Amino acid sequence: MKNTPVDAIPDLSDVQVIIKTSYPGQAPQVVEDQVTYPLTTAMLSVPGAQTVRGYSFFGDSYVYIIFDDDTDLYWARSRVLEYLSQV
């Protein structure tokens, strides 16, 4: 206990990577079918991914990949880029 570091504001946020994609002028259903769904299914295979959520809006797509708490953020980003290049 003596050597435990104390932090006034500990970082309790999830380790997550967000993919934002623009598809200007397209309806949410088109964005879902052509962008969000393919990205979401590809990100399900990323090692250490705990949760993958995709959201489609008018002209925009957001895919959230949440990793295990002990995952290094830079490692997670590089894995997402690796799997993103295969889509």
C-alpha positions in Angstrom: 0.0 0.0 0.0 2.9 2.4 0.7 4.1 2.3 -2.9 0.7 2.6 -4.5 0.7 5.8 -6.6 -2.0 8.3 -5.7 -3.7 10.2 -8.5 -6.1 13.1 -7.8 -8.1 12.3 -10.9 -7.6 8.7 -12.0 -8.2 7.7 -15.6 -11.3 5.6 -15.5 -12.2 5.8 -19.2 -12.4 2.8 -21.5 -9.7 2.0 -23.9 -11.5 2.8 -27.2 -10.9 3.6 -30.8 -13.5 5.4 -32.8 -13.7 5.2 -36.6 -15.6 8.2 -38.1 -16.5 7.9 -41.8 -18.2 10.5 -43.9 -20.5 9.6 -46.8 -21.9 13.0 -47.7 -25.5 13.3 -48.8 -26.4 9.7 -48.1 -29.4 8.5 -46.0 -28.7 6.7 -42.8 -29.9 3.3 -44.2 -27.4 3.6 -47.1 -24.6 4.6 -44.7 -25.5 1.6 -42.5 -25.6 -0.9 -45.4 -22.5 0.3 -47.3 -20.2 1.7 -44.5 -21.2 1.0 -40.9 -22.1 -2.7 -41.2 -19.0 -3.8 -43.1 -16.7 -1.8 -40.8 -18.5 -3.2 -37.7 -18.3 -6.8 -38.8 -14.6 -6.4 -39.7 -13.8 -4.8 -36.3 -15.4 -7.8 -34.4 -12.2 -9.8 -35.3 -9.8 -7.3 -33.8 -7.9 -9.0 -30.9 -8.8 -7.7 -27.5 -12.0 -6.0 -28.7 -14.6 -6.3 -26.0 -17.4 -4.4 -27.6 -18.0 -3.1 -31.1 -20.9 -0.6 -31.8 -21.8 1.1 -35.0 -24.0 4.1 -35.5 -25.3 5.5 -38.8 -26.5 9.1 -39.3 -27.3 11.2 -42.4 -23.9 11.3 -44.2 -21.8 9.9 -41.2 -20.9 6.6 -39.7 -19.3 6.0 -36.3 -17.9 2.7 -35.1 -16.7 2.4 -31.5 -14.3 -0.4 -30.6 -13.9 -0.8 -26.8 -11.0 -2.9 -25.6 -10.1 -4.8 -22.4 -9.0 -2.4 -19.6 -5.4 -3.6 -19.7 -4.9 -2.9 -23.4 -2.4 -0.3 -24.5 -4.1 2.4 -26.5 -1.4 2.6 -29.2 -1.5 -1.2 -29.7 -5.3 -1.0 -30.0 -5.0 1.8 -32.6 -2.5 -0.2 -34.7 -4.6 -3.3 -34.6 -7.7 -1.3 -35.7 -5.7 0.2 -38.6 -4.4 -3.2 -39.5 -8.0 -4.7 -39.7 -9.3 -1.5 -41.4 -6.8 -1.9 -44.2 -8.4 -5.3 -45.0 -11.9 -3.9 -45.5 
